[in-house]
C-alpha cells in the first residue's frame, strides 16, 4: 500500500480521501455481511430446532403482603 503524505494534502483533498475511505469501508462491510448471511443460511440446514425448556420462562416475582401494604407513619410525640 502506498503511503500518503497527509500533511501535504489540502483540506479538499483530505475530505475527498475521507469520503473515498468511508465509501470503501461501507462496501467491504456490506460484502462481509452478505458472506456471513450466506454462511448462516448454509449452517441453518444442519441446525436442530430450539426447544424452550422450563428455564426459558421468566417467573414474575410476587411481592409479599408486607411489601405491598402501605407503611404506617409513626407520629413523634412532641
Secondary structure as a PSIPRED ss2 file (coil, helix, strand):
# PSIPRED VFORMAT (PSIPRED V4.0)

   1 X C   1.000  0.000  0.000
   2 X C   1.000  0.000  0.000
   3 X C   1.000  0.000  0.000
   4 X C   1.000  0.000  0.000
   5 X C   1.000  0.000  0.000
   6 X H   0.000  1.000  0.000
   7 X H   0.000  1.000  0.000
   8 X H   0.000  1.000  0.000
   9 X C   1.000  0.000  0.000
  10 X C   1.000  0.000  0.000
  11 X H   0.000  1.000  0.000
  12 X H   0.000  1.000  0.000
  13 X H   0.000  1.000  0.000
  14 X H   0.000  1.000  0.000
  15 X H   0.000  1.000  0.000
  16 X H   0.000  1.000  0.000
  17 X H   0.000  1.000  0.000
  18 X H   0.000  1.000  0.000
  19 X H   0.000  1.000  0.000
  20 X H   0.000  1.000  0.000
  21 X H   0.000  1.000  0.000
  22 X H   0.000  1.000  0.000
  23 X H   0.000  1.000  0.000
  24 X H   0.000  1.000  0.000
  25 X H   0.000  1.000  0.000
  26 X H   0.000  1.000  0.000
  27 X H   0.000  1.000  0.000
  28 X H   0.000  1.000  0.000
  29 X H   0.000  1.000  0.000
  30 X H   0.000  1.000  0.000
  31 X H   0.000  1.000  0.000
  32 X H   0.000  1.000  0.000
  33 X H   0.000  1.000  0.000
  34 X H   0.000  1.000  0.000
  35 X H   0.000  1.000  0.000
  36 X H   0.000  1.000  0.000
  37 X H   0.000  1.000  0.000
  38 X H   0.000  1.000  0.000
  39 X H   0.000  1.000  0.000
  40 X H   0.000  1.000  0.000
  41 X H   0.000  1.000  0.000
  42 X H   0.000  1.000  0.000
  43 X H   0.000  1.000  0.000
  44 X H   0.000  1.000  0.000
  45 X C   1.000  0.000  0.000
  46 X C   1.000  0.000  0.000
  47 X C   1.000  0.000  0.000
  48 X C   1.000  0.000  0.000
  49 X C   1.000  0.000  0.000
  50 X C   1.000  0.000  0.000
  51 X C   1.000  0.000  0.000
  52 X C   1.000  0.000  0.000
  53 X C   1.000  0.000  0.000
  54 X H   0.000  1.000  0.000
  55 X H   0.000  1.000  0.000
  56 X H   0.000  1.000  0.000
  57 X C   1.000  0.000  0.000
  58 X C   1.000  0.000  0.000
  59 X C   1.000  0.000  0.000
  60 X C   1.000  0.000  0.000
  61 X C   1.000  0.000  0.000
  62 X C   1.000  0.000  0.000
  63 X C   1.000  0.000  0.000
  64 X C   1.000  0.000  0.000
  65 X H   0.000  1.000  0.000
  66 X H   0.000  1.000  0.000
  67 X H   0.000  1.000  0.000
  68 X H   0.000  1.000  0.000
  69 X C   1.000  0.000  0.000
  70 X C   1.000  0.000  0.000
  71 X C   1.000  0.000  0.000
  72 X C   1.000  0.000  0.000
  73 X C   1.000  0.000  0.000
  74 X C   1.000  0.000  0.000
  75 X C   1.000  0.000  0.000
  76 X C   1.000  0.000  0.000
  77 X C   1.000  0.000  0.000
  78 X C   1.000  0.000  0.000
